[in-house]
Amino acid sequence: MTADRVRELKTLIADLKDKYGFDDDRPDPVALAEAMHVRVRYFPLGDLKGFYLVLNEIPFIAIDRDLPEELQRIVCAHELGHHLLHREAASRGVFNDYELYRMENRFERDANLFASLLLIPERAVEEFCRPENRGLSIREAARLHGTTEELLSIRLQAEGLDTGVRFSRFPAE
């Protein structure tokens, strides 16, 4: 992830906030998607966590209804990233996500980065970096902020912070 791409996505999210007015501390990606006329639906999807597609020019996000609520938020934000960043490509096929944190291509890196920037506020990054919190593990910090360690790691890496978390599907940069 490049600093330029991070800046672009932060600007996009600020523009969305100005237009749709959502809470910085706990944005609701489902409400945001619906305000943008993206239909969000819940289905039993088995191993599939969610997908995004455009059908007859109507954008859809499907989310596995059996996932925990916090993971449903993350899936929705990830798929909303596909809507905002990759709609043209989605009109030619489906973005389906069996694993959320795949980073092997630009589309998935962008969607993960968008979700992390949308769902994890600047305040959480600042809190993680405070001297009194330096002893927190990434897992503990993620739990405190109601997210996953993977998403928090992506968010912190966007700020240039190395969390030490390595995932086998992350490409070397």
N, CA and C atoms as an extended XYZ file, in Angstrom:
519
Properties=species:S:1:pos:R:3:atomname:S:1:resname:S:1:resid:I:1 pbc="F F F"
N         0.847       -1.165        0.000 N   MET     1
C         0.000        0.000        0.000 CA  MET     1
C         0.891        1.225        0.000 C   MET     1
N         0.550        2.132       -0.862 N   THR     2
C         1.374        3.331       -0.968 CA  THR     2
C         0.741        4.479       -0.181 C   THR     2
N         1.571        5.426        0.193 N   ALA     3
C         1.081        6.598        0.926 CA  ALA     3
C         0.078        7.375        0.075 C   ALA     3
N         0.301        7.410       -1.239 N   ASP     4
C        -0.633        8.118       -2.120 CA  ASP     4
C        -2.013        7.449       -2.102 C   ASP     4
N        -2.019        6.121       -2.137 N   ARG     5
C        -3.303        5.405       -2.137 CA  ARG     5
C        -4.015        5.610       -0.803 C   ARG     5
N        -3.274        5.592        0.288 N   VAL     6
C        -3.856        5.831        1.609 CA  VAL     6
C        -4.493        7.220        1.634 C   VAL     6
N        -3.774        8.236        1.137 N   ARG     7
C        -4.318        9.607        1.097 CA  ARG     7
C        -5.577        9.674        0.241 C   ARG     7
N        -5.563        9.014       -0.921 N   GLU     8
C        -6.738        9.002       -1.801 CA  GLU     8
C        -7.951        8.426       -1.080 C   GLU     8
N        -7.757        7.315       -0.393 N   LEU     9
C        -8.883        6.666        0.277 CA  LEU     9
C        -9.349        7.465        1.489 C   LEU     9
N        -8.436        8.094        2.204 N   LYS    10
C        -8.846        8.963        3.316 CA  LYS    10
C        -9.685       10.130        2.793 C   LYS    10
N        -9.293       10.692        1.659 N   THR    11
C       -10.059       11.779        1.046 CA  THR    11
C       -11.437       11.286        0.630 C   THR    11
N       -11.501       10.109        0.025 N   LEU    12
C       -12.779        9.522       -0.369 CA  LEU    12
C       -13.689        9.361        0.848 C   LEU    12
N       -13.146        8.838        1.932 N   ILE    13
C       -13.945        8.626        3.141 CA  ILE    13
C       -14.389        9.962        3.734 C   ILE    13
N       -13.532       10.964        3.721 N   ALA    14
C       -13.927       12.296        4.204 CA  ALA    14
C       -15.060       12.864        3.344 C   ALA    14
N       -14.978       12.663        2.034 N   ASP    15
C       -16.045       13.114        1.135 CA  ASP    15
C       -17.356       12.377        1.424 C   ASP    15
N       -17.259       11.081        1.675 N   LEU    16
C       -18.456       10.301        2.024 CA  LEU    16
C       -19.065       10.806        3.321 C   LEU    16
N       -18.206       11.121        4.289 N   LYS    17
C       -18.700       11.632        5.571 CA  LYS    17
C       -19.415       12.961        5.370 C   LYS    17
N       -18.832       13.841        4.559 N   ASP    18
C       -19.472       15.126        4.276 CA  ASP    18
C       -20.826       14.934        3.599 C   ASP    18
N       -20.885       14.002        2.669 N   LYS    19
C       -22.117       13.804        1.895 CA  LYS    19
C       -23.186       13.052        2.681 C   LYS    19
N       -22.774       12.001        3.436 N   TYR    20
C       -23.756       11.128        4.084 CA  TYR    20
C       -23.799       11.279        5.601 C   TYR    20
N       -22.850       12.007        6.163 N   GLY    21
C       -22.843       12.301        7.584 CA  GLY    21
C       -22.902       11.079        8.482 C   GLY    21
N       -21.799       10.394        8.655 N   PHE    22
C       -21.767        9.238        9.555 CA  PHE    22
C       -20.824        9.492       10.716 C   PHE    22
N       -20.968        8.678       11.748 N   ASP    23
C       -20.204        8.800       12.983 CA  ASP    23
C       -18.768        8.321       12.767 C   ASP    23
N       -17.806        9.181       13.091 N   ASP    24
C       -16.391        8.810       12.962 CA  ASP    24
C       -16.019        7.620       13.835 C   ASP    24
N       -16.554        7.575       15.052 N   ASP    25
C       -16.144        6.544       15.999 CA  ASP    25
C       -16.717        5.169       15.675 C   ASP    25
N       -17.891        5.107       15.112 N   ARG    26
C       -18.493        3.812       14.795 CA  ARG    26
C       -19.386        3.947       13.558 C   ARG    26
N       -18.765        4.145       12.400 N   PRO    27
C       -19.582        4.263       11.189 CA  PRO    27
C       -20.328        2.962       10.904 C   PRO    27
N       -21.508        3.090       10.357 N   ASP    28
C       -22.337        1.934       10.018 CA  ASP    28
C       -22.224        1.702        8.509 C   ASP    28
N       -21.436        0.713        8.093 N   PRO    29
C       -21.247        0.510        6.652 CA  PRO    29
C       -22.530        0.081        5.941 C   PRO    29
N       -23.446       -0.589        6.658 N   VAL    30
C       -24.708       -0.994        6.027 CA  VAL    30
C       -25.541        0.251        5.727 C   VAL    30
N       -25.677        1.151        6.703 N   ALA    31
C       -26.438        2.388        6.485 CA  ALA    31
C       -25.804        3.220        5.376 C   ALA    31
N       -24.472        3.269        5.351 N   LEU    32
C       -23.773        4.013        4.308 CA  LEU    32
C       -24.054        3.396        2.943 C   LEU    32
N       -23.954        2.089        2.840 N   ALA    33
C       -24.225        1.408        1.567 CA  ALA    33
C       -25.654        1.688        1.102 C   ALA    33
N       -26.600        1.562        2.011 N   GLU    34
C       -27.997        1.782        1.633 CA  GLU    34
C       -28.241        3.238        1.231 C   GLU    34
N       -27.570        4.193        1.892 N   ALA    35
C       -27.688        5.600        1.501 CA  ALA    35
C       -27.154        5.813        0.088 C   ALA    35
N       -26.218        4.958       -0.309 N   MET    36
C       -25.630        5.048       -1.645 CA  MET    36
C       -26.388        4.183       -2.655 C   MET    36
N       -27.541        3.659       -2.255 N   HIS    37
C       -28.398        2.827       -3.101 CA  HIS    37
C       -27.751        1.494       -3.475 C   HIS    37
N       -26.969        0.972       -2.535 N   VAL    38
C       -26.409       -0.379       -2.676 CA  VAL    38
C       -27.275       -1.279       -1.804 C   VAL    38
N       -27.824       -2.303       -2.379 N   ARG    39
C       -28.687       -3.215       -1.621 CA  ARG    39
C       -27.822       -4.188       -0.821 C   ARG    39
N       -28.085       -4.247        0.472 N   VAL    40
C       -27.361       -5.152        1.361 CA  VAL    40
C       -28.339       -6.235        1.808 C   VAL    40
N       -27.946       -7.488        1.608 N   ARG    41
C       -28.798       -8.617        1.968 CA  ARG    41
C       -27.974       -9.662        2.712 C   ARG    41
N       -28.643      -10.421        3.560 N   TYR    42
C       -28.011      -11.449        4.383 CA  TYR    42
C       -28.550      -12.811        3.970 C   TYR    42
N       -27.623      -13.739        3.752 N   PHE    43
C       -27.966      -15.096        3.332 CA  PHE    43
C       -27.066      -16.081        4.060 C   PHE    43
N       -27.490      -17.346        4.166 N   PRO    44
C       -26.536      -18.366        4.633 CA  PRO    44
C       -25.590      -18.675        3.464 C   PRO    44
N       -24.324      -18.345        3.633 N   LEU    45
C       -23.372      -18.474        2.530 CA  LEU    45
C       -22.311      -19.548        2.758 C   LEU    45
N       -22.425      -20.280        3.854 N   GLY    46
C       -21.440      -21.325        4.120 CA  GLY    46
C       -20.066      -20.737        4.365 C   GLY    46
N       -19.080      -21.178        3.586 N   ASP    47
C       -17.710      -20.689        3.750 CA  ASP    47
C       -17.501      -19.295        3.166 C   ASP    47
N       -18.424      -18.843        2.351 N   LEU    48
C       -18.318      -17.537        1.717 CA  LEU    48
C       -18.768      -16.467        2.715 C   LEU    48
N       -17.910      -15.488        2.973 N   LYS    49
C       -18.247      -14.437        3.940 CA  LYS    49
C       -19.128      -13.358        3.322 C   LYS    49
N       -18.935      -13.091        2.053 N   GLY    50
C       -19.736      -12.084        1.389 CA  GLY    50
C       -19.310      -11.919       -0.049 C   GLY    50
N       -20.111      -11.155       -0.781 N   PHE    51
C       -19.729      -10.837       -2.153 CA  PHE    51
C       -20.397       -9.550       -2.597 C   PHE    51
N       -19.832       -8.977       -3.644 N   TYR    52
C       -20.355       -7.763       -4.251 CA  TYR    52
C       -20.549       -8.039       -5.723 C   TYR    52
N       -21.685       -7.604       -6.250 N   LEU    53
C       -21.911       -7.716       -7.681 CA  LEU    53
C       -22.844       -6.610       -8.131 C   LEU    53
N       -22.805       -6.330       -9.422 N   VAL    54
C       -23.718       -5.389      -10.049 CA  VAL    54
C       -24.549       -6.207      -11.019 C   VAL    54
N       -25.857       -6.212      -10.785 N   LEU    55
C       -26.774       -7.010      -11.600 CA  LEU    55
C       -27.807       -6.062      -12.204 C   LEU    55
N       -27.860       -6.005      -13.529 N   ASN    56
C       -28.769       -5.075      -14.204 CA  ASN    56
C       -28.596       -3.651      -13.680 C   ASN    56
N       -27.348       -3.263      -13.508 N   GLU    57
C       -26.957       -1.934      -13.039 CA  GLU    57
C       -27.362       -1.652      -11.592 C   GLU    57
N       -27.753       -2.671      -10.859 N   ILE    58
C       -28.106       -2.521       -9.444 CA  ILE    58
C       -27.004       -3.170       -8.614 C   ILE    58
N       -26.325       -2.381       -7.754 N   PRO    59
C       -25.257       -2.950       -6.926 CA  PRO    59
C       -25.822       -3.694       -5.710 C   PRO    59
N       -25.237       -4.855       -5.433 N   PHE    60
C       -25.655       -5.697       -4.314 CA  PHE    60
C       -24.441       -6.083       -3.470 C   PHE    60
N       -24.634       -6.095       -2.168 N   ILE    61
C       -23.682       -6.691       -1.239 CA  ILE    61
C       -24.423       -7.797       -0.521 C   ILE    61
N       -23.874       -8.994       -0.561 N   ALA    62
C       -24.429      -10.126        0.183 CA  ALA    62
C       -23.457      -10.462        1.305 C   ALA    62
N       -24.008      -10.720        2.481 N   ILE    63
C       -23.211      -11.012        3.668 CA  ILE    63
C       -23.732      -12.288        4.298 C   ILE    63
N       -22.812      -13.135        4.735 N   ASP    64
C       -23.208      -14.367        5.430 CA  ASP    64
C       -23.901      -13.999        6.737 C   ASP    64
N       -25.160      -14.384        6.853 N   ARG    65
C       -25.942      -14.020        8.041 CA  ARG    65
C       -25.491      -14.750        9.296 C   ARG    65
N       -24.678      -15.786        9.143 N   ASP    66
C       -24.227      -16.564       10.295 CA  ASP    66
C       -22.924      -16.041       10.900 C   ASP    66
N       -22.346      -15.005       10.319 N   LEU    67
C       -21.128      -14.416       10.875 CA  LEU    67
C       -21.477      -13.582       12.110 C   LEU    67
N       -20.541      -13.447       13.043 N   PRO    68
C       -20.761      -12.524       14.163 CA  PRO    68
C       -20.986      -11.099       13.629 C   PRO    68
N       -21.744      -10.306       14.377 N   GLU    69
C       -22.112       -8.955       13.932 CA  GLU    69
C       -20.900       -8.101       13.560 C   GLU    69
N       -19.851       -8.147       14.369 N   GLU    70
C       -18.672       -7.319       14.084 CA  GLU    70
C       -18.022       -7.732       12.762 C   GLU    70
N       -17.985       -9.019       12.482 N   LEU    71
C       -17.418       -9.477       11.213 CA  LEU    71
C       -18.332       -9.094       10.050 C   LEU    71
N       -19.642       -9.090       10.271 N   GLN    72
C       -20.561       -8.629        9.220 CA  GLN    72
C       -20.275       -7.172        8.854 C   GLN    72
N       -19.984       -6.328        9.848 N   ARG    73
C       -19.631       -4.923        9.588 CA  ARG    73
C       -18.384       -4.840        8.712 C   ARG    73
N       -17.396       -5.658        9.046 N   ILE    74
C       -16.137       -5.639        8.293 CA  ILE    74
C       -16.369       -6.112        6.863 C   ILE    74
N       -17.140       -7.192        6.704 N   VAL    75
C       -17.444       -7.703        5.362 CA  VAL    75
C       -18.175       -6.637        4.554 C   VAL    75
N       -19.151       -5.981        5.166 N   CYS    76
C       -19.894       -4.946        4.451 CA  CYS    76
C       -18.967       -3.811        4.030 C   CYS    76
N       -18.102       -3.356        4.928 N   ALA    77
C       -17.166       -2.271        4.596 CA  ALA    77
C       -16.222       -2.705        3.471 C   ALA    77
N       -15.752       -3.934        3.519 N   HIS    78
C       -14.868       -4.470        2.473 CA  HIS    78
C       -15.593       -4.475        1.122 C   HIS    78
N       -16.807       -4.988        1.106 N   GLU    79
C       -17.571       -5.060       -0.147 CA  GLU    79
C       -17.958       -3.661       -0.628 C   GLU    79
N       -18.220       -2.748        0.306 N   LEU    80
C       -18.488       -1.363       -0.067 CA  LEU    80
C       -17.251       -0.755       -0.731 C   LEU    80
N       -16.073       -1.142       -0.264 N   GLY    81
C       -14.837       -0.728       -0.928 CA  GLY    81
C       -14.807       -1.184       -2.376 C   GLY    81
N       -15.230       -2.422       -2.620 N   HIS    82
C       -15.303       -2.890       -4.010 CA  HIS    82
C       -16.280       -2.025       -4.804 C   HIS    82
N       -17.423       -1.693       -4.207 N   HIS    83
C       -18.414       -0.868       -4.904 CA  HIS    83
C       -17.825        0.485       -5.297 C   HIS    83
N       -17.161        1.129       -4.368 N   LEU    84
C       -16.643        2.474       -4.619 CA  LEU    84
C       -15.424        2.486       -5.528 C   LEU    84
N       -14.631        1.432       -5.462 N   LEU    85
C       -13.345        1.435       -6.155 CA  LEU    85
C       -13.292        0.558       -7.402 C   LEU    85
N       -14.196       -0.418       -7.484 N   HIS    86
C       -14.077       -1.426       -8.551 CA  HIS    86
C       -15.406       -1.746       -9.225 C   HIS    86
N       -16.306       -0.790       -9.220 N   ARG    87
C       -17.651       -1.072       -9.745 CA  ARG    87
C       -17.618       -1.543      -11.200 C   ARG    87
N       -16.787       -0.917      -12.015 N   GLU    88
C       -16.731       -1.318      -13.419 CA  GLU    88
C       -16.293       -2.774      -13.564 C   GLU    88
N       -15.281       -3.162      -12.820 N   ALA    89
C       -14.829       -4.560      -12.866 CA  ALA    89
C       -15.916       -5.497      -12.345 C   ALA    89
N       -16.667       -5.054      -11.333 N   ALA    90
C       -17.726       -5.896      -10.768 CA  ALA    90
C       -18.873       -6.085      -11.747 C   ALA    90
N       -19.062       -5.160      -12.661 N   SER    91
C       -20.131       -5.326      -13.642 CA  SER    91
C       -19.810       -6.458      -14.616 C   SER    91
N       -18.546       -6.911      -14.613 N   ARG    92
C       -18.130       -8.027      -15.467 CA  ARG    92
C       -18.009       -9.337      -14.696 C   ARG    92
N       -18.178       -9.287      -13.372 N   GLY    93
C       -18.048      -10.495      -12.564 CA  GLY    93
C       -18.334      -10.182      -11.106 C   GLY    93
N       -18.170      -11.181      -10.274 N   VAL    94
C       -18.488      -11.056       -8.860 CA  VAL    94
C       -17.198      -10.983       -8.059 C   VAL    94
N       -17.172      -10.110       -7.063 N   PHE    95
C       -16.098      -10.116       -6.074 CA  PHE    95
C       -16.609      -10.958       -4.916 C   PHE    95
N       -16.096      -12.180       -4.782 N   ASN    96
C       -16.533      -13.008       -3.662 CA  ASN    96
C       -15.373      -13.215       -2.706 C   ASN    96
N       -15.706      -13.253       -1.439 N   ASP    97
C       -14.674      -13.288       -0.418 CA  ASP    97
C       -14.868      -14.471        0.519 C   ASP    97
N       -14.048      -15.482        0.287 N   TYR    98
C       -13.996      -16.608        1.209 CA  TYR    98
C       -13.070      -16.268        2.370 C   TYR    98
N       -12.073      -15.465        2.074 N   GLU    99
C       -11.144      -14.968        3.085 CA  GLU    99
C       -11.145      -13.454        2.964 C   GLU    99
N       -11.261      -12.775        4.096 N   LEU   100
C       -11.328      -11.318        4.046 CA  LEU   100
C        -9.999      -10.658        3.772 C   LEU   100
N        -8.946      -11.196        4.285 N   TYR   101
C        -7.687      -10.471        4.284 CA  TYR   101
C        -6.728      -10.947        3.201 C   TYR   101
N        -7.282      -11.366        2.076 N   ARG   102
C        -6.433      -11.699        0.940 CA  ARG   102
C        -5.811      -10.414        0.435 C   ARG   102
N        -4.554      -10.464        0.124 N   MET   103
C        -3.862       -9.250       -0.322 CA  MET   103
C        -3.102       -9.493       -1.620 C   MET   103
N        -3.489      -10.542       -2.359 N   GLU   104
C        -2.679      -10.904       -3.514 CA  GLU   104
C        -2.936      -10.053       -4.752 C   GLU   104
N        -3.966       -9.220       -4.744 N   ASN   105
C        -4.157       -8.354       -5.899 CA  ASN   105
C        -4.644       -6.979       -5.462 C   ASN   105
N        -4.557       -6.042       -6.360 N   ARG   106
C        -4.903       -4.647       -6.081 CA  ARG   106
C        -6.336       -4.504       -5.592 C   ARG   106
N        -7.269       -5.248       -6.179 N   PHE   107
C        -8.673       -5.135       -5.784 CA  PHE   107
C        -8.861       -5.484       -4.303 C   PHE   107
N        -8.260       -6.567       -3.869 N   GLU   108
C        -8.421       -6.993       -2.477 CA  GLU   108
C        -7.649       -6.092       -1.523 C   GLU   108
N        -6.456       -5.667       -1.921 N   ARG   109
C        -5.706       -4.721       -1.078 CA  ARG   109
C        -6.498       -3.433       -0.893 C   ARG   109
N        -7.061       -2.912       -1.983 N   ASP   110
C        -7.852       -1.685       -1.900 CA  ASP   110
C        -9.069       -1.852       -0.994 C   ASP   110
N        -9.791       -2.949       -1.157 N   ALA   111
C       -11.002       -3.166       -0.359 CA  ALA   111
C       -10.664       -3.318        1.120 C   ALA   111
N        -9.583       -4.022        1.426 N   ASN   112
C        -9.159       -4.170        2.823 CA  ASN   112
C        -8.703       -2.837        3.410 C   ASN   112
N        -7.948       -2.088        2.641 N   LEU   113
C        -7.484       -0.786        3.108 CA  LEU   113
C        -8.668        0.148        3.328 C   LEU   113
N        -9.609        0.189        2.388 N   PHE   114
C       -10.799        1.024        2.544 CA  PHE   114
C       -11.543        0.638        3.823 C   PHE   114
N       -11.779       -0.643        4.035 N   ALA   115
C       -12.506       -1.092        5.231 CA  ALA   115
C       -11.772       -0.668        6.500 C   ALA   115
N       -10.459       -0.810        6.519 N   SER   116
C        -9.704       -0.442        7.724 CA  SER   116
C        -9.772        1.058        7.994 C   SER   116
N        -9.684        1.867        6.946 N   LEU   117
C        -9.736        3.322        7.113 CA  LEU   117
C       -11.132        3.793        7.507 C   LEU   117
N       -12.151        3.132        6.983 N   LEU   118
C       -13.531        3.502        7.315 CA  LEU   118
C       -13.880        3.120        8.751 C   LEU   118
N       -13.520        1.899        9.148 N   LEU   119
C       -14.001        1.350       10.420 CA  LEU   119
C       -13.128        1.668       11.626 C   LEU   119
N       -11.868        1.974       11.393 N   ILE   120
C       -10.964        2.212       12.527 CA  ILE   120
C       -10.552        3.683       12.495 C   ILE   120
N       -11.100        4.472       13.405 N   PRO   121
C       -10.843        5.922       13.371 CA  PRO   121
C        -9.413        6.273       13.733 C   PRO   121
N        -9.031        7.454       13.339 N   GLU   122
C        -7.696        7.989       13.645 CA  GLU   122
C        -7.422        7.917       15.152 C   GLU   122
N        -8.458        8.159       15.945 N   ARG   123
C        -8.338        8.127       17.406 CA  ARG   123
C        -7.808        6.772       17.883 C   ARG   123
N        -8.247        5.688       17.263 N   ALA   124
C        -7.795        4.350       17.663 CA  ALA   124
C        -6.307        4.176       17.374 C   ALA   124
N        -5.852        4.723       16.252 N   VAL   125
C        -4.433        4.650       15.914 CA  VAL   125
C        -3.630        5.445       16.935 C   VAL   125
N        -4.104        6.637       17.257 N   GLU   126
C        -3.417        7.483       18.233 CA  GLU   126
C        -3.356        6.805       19.602 C   GLU   126
N        -4.468        6.170       20.007 N   GLU   127
C        -4.495        5.467       21.300 CA  GLU   127
C        -3.491        4.323       21.327 C   GLU   127
N        -3.422        3.584       20.229 N   PHE   128
C        -2.503        2.451       20.165 CA  PHE   128
C        -1.063        2.914       20.330 C   PHE   128
N        -0.748        4.119       19.853 N   CYS   129
C         0.619        4.633       19.877 CA  CYS   129
C         0.984        5.356       21.176 C   CYS   129
N         0.037        5.589       22.057 N   ARG   130
C         0.349        6.266       23.315 CA  ARG   130
C         1.309        5.419       24.137 C   ARG   130
N         2.219        6.060       24.857 N   PRO   131
C         3.204        5.312       25.659 CA  PRO   131
C         2.565        4.328       26.641 C   PRO   131
N         1.461        4.713       27.247 N   GLU   132
C         0.834        3.816       28.233 CA  GLU   132
C         0.202        2.577       27.592 C   GLU   132
N         0.029        2.582       26.289 N   ASN   133
C        -0.558        1.434       25.594 CA  ASN   133
C         0.463        0.618       24.814 C   ASN   133
N         1.712        0.957       24.912 N   ARG   134
C         2.746        0.262       24.130 CA  ARG   134
C         2.853       -1.216       24.472 C   ARG   134
N         2.396       -1.608       25.658 N   GLY   135
C         2.475       -3.017       26.042 CA  GLY   135
C         1.328       -3.860       25.514 C   GLY   135
N         0.333       -3.220       24.895 N   LEU   136
C        -0.799       -3.963       24.355 CA  LEU   136
C        -0.374       -4.784       23.144 C   LEU   136
N        -0.869       -5.982       23.075 N   SER   137
C        -0.650       -6.765       21.857 CA  SER   137
C        -1.649       -6.284       20.807 C   SER   137
N        -1.383       -6.607       19.564 N   ILE   138
C        -2.307       -6.240       18.490 CA  ILE   138
C        -3.663       -6.896       18.739 C   ILE   138
N        -3.657       -8.100       19.277 N   ARG   139
C        -4.909       -8.808       19.583 CA  ARG   139
C        -5.705       -8.065       20.654 C   ARG   139
N        -5.024       -7.617       21.719 N   GLU   140
C        -5.704       -6.879       22.788 CA  GLU   140
C        -6.250       -5.548       22.269 C   GLU   140
N        -5.457       -4.847       21.481 N   ALA   141
C        -5.902       -3.559       20.932 CA  ALA   141
C        -7.096       -3.750       20.002 C   ALA   141
N        -7.066       -4.781       19.182 N   ALA   142
C        -8.183       -5.048       18.276 CA  ALA   142
C        -9.452       -5.335       19.078 C   ALA   142
N        -9.328       -6.133       20.106 N   ARG   143
C       -10.489       -6.456       20.945 CA  ARG   143
C       -11.061       -5.191       21.577 C   ARG   143
N       -10.195       -4.300       22.054 N   LEU   144
C       -10.653       -3.042       22.663 CA  LEU   144
C       -11.413       -2.171       21.669 C   LEU   144
N       -11.067       -2.257       20.394 N   HIS   145
C       -11.704       -1.422       19.378 CA  HIS   145
C       -12.748       -2.177       18.563 C   HIS   145
N       -13.106       -3.390       18.989 N   GLY   146
C       -14.172       -4.138       18.332 CA  GLY   146
C       -13.884       -4.500       16.898 C   GLY   146
N       -12.638       -4.889       16.637 N   THR   147
C       -12.269       -5.266       15.277 CA  THR   147
C       -11.386       -6.507       15.329 C   THR   147
N       -10.861       -6.890       14.195 N   THR   148
C        -9.962       -8.038       14.129 CA  THR   148
C        -8.518       -7.547       14.131 C   THR   148
N        -7.619       -8.400       14.559 N   GLU   149
C        -6.207       -7.994       14.554 CA  GLU   149
C        -5.710       -7.772       13.135 C   GLU   149
N        -6.237       -8.515       12.170 N   GLU   150
C        -5.826       -8.328       10.782 CA  GLU   150
C        -6.208       -6.938       10.280 C   GLU   150
N        -7.470       -6.527       10.531 N   LEU   151
C        -7.905       -5.226       10.052 CA  LEU   151
C        -7.155       -4.103       10.764 C   LEU   151
N        -6.943       -4.247       12.068 N   LEU   152
C        -6.177       -3.244       12.803 CA  LEU   152
C        -4.746       -3.178       12.273 C   LEU   152
N        -4.170       -4.309       11.965 N   SER   153
C        -2.820       -4.327       11.414 CA  SER   153
C        -2.762       -3.594       10.078 C   SER   153
N        -3.739       -3.813        9.217 N   ILE   154
C        -3.790       -3.116        7.930 CA  ILE   154
C        -3.900       -1.609        8.168 C   ILE   154
N        -4.731       -1.230        9.133 N   ARG   155
C        -4.919        0.203        9.442 CA  ARG   155
C        -3.628        0.833        9.961 C   ARG   155
N        -2.961        0.135       10.856 N   LEU   156
C        -1.715        0.667       11.413 CA  LEU   156
C        -0.622        0.724       10.346 C   LEU   156
N        -0.575       -0.287        9.483 N   GLN   157
C         0.403       -0.262        8.386 CA  GLN   157
C         0.141        0.906        7.442 C   GLN   157
N        -1.126        1.297        7.286 N   ALA   158
C        -1.460        2.450        6.452 CA  ALA   158
C        -0.847        3.726        7.017 C   ALA   158
N        -0.617        3.744        8.321 N   GLU   159
C         0.008        4.900        8.969 CA  GLU   159
C         1.525        4.733        9.068 C   GLU   159
N         2.045        3.675        8.464 N   GLY   160
C         3.483        3.452        8.473 CA  GLY   160
C         3.994        2.768        9.725 C   GLY   160
N         3.102        2.162       10.494 N   LEU   161
C         3.501        1.482       11.728 CA  LEU   161
C         3.609       -0.014       11.473 C   LEU   161
N         4.724       -0.586       11.832 N   ASP   162
C         4.927       -2.021       11.667 CA  ASP   162
C         4.476       -2.719       12.935 C   ASP   162
N         3.411       -3.492       12.827 N   THR   163
C         2.850       -4.180       13.989 CA  THR   163
C         3.539       -5.504       14.260 C   THR   163
N         4.339       -5.955       13.320 N   GLY   164
C         4.963       -7.256       13.475 CA  GLY   164
C         4.056       -8.391       13.051 C   GLY   164
N         2.793       -8.081       12.732 N   VAL   165
C         1.850       -9.112       12.300 CA  VAL   165
C         2.129       -9.429       10.842 C   VAL   165
N         2.329      -10.690       10.566 N   ARG   166
C         2.560      -11.138        9.200 CA  ARG   166
C         1.525      -12.192        8.856 C   ARG   166
N         0.949      -12.045        7.686 N   PHE   167
C        -0.034      -13.003        7.209 CA  PHE   167
C         0.506      -13.633        5.943 C   PHE   167
N         0.316      -14.908        5.809 N   SER   168
C         0.942      -15.615        4.694 CA  SER   168
C         0.437      -15.117        3.345 C   SER   168
N        -0.743      -14.525        3.299 N   ARG   169
C        -1.294      -14.092        2.025 CA  ARG   169
C        -0.898      -12.660        1.673 C   ARG   169
N        -0.163      -11.979        2.557 N   PHE   170
C         0.276      -10.619        2.255 CA  PHE   170
C         1.482      -10.697        1.338 C   PHE   170
N         1.474       -9.964        0.234 N   PRO   171
C         2.651       -9.977       -0.635 CA  PRO   171
C         3.769       -9.143       -0.023 C   PRO   171
N         4.965       -9.470       -0.369 N   ALA   172
C         6.096       -8.634        0.053 CA  ALA   172
C         6.023       -7.327       -0.718 C   ALA   172
N         6.238       -6.218       -0.044 N   GLU   173
C         6.179       -4.924       -0.745 CA  GLU   173
C         7.559       -4.334       -0.819 C   GLU   173
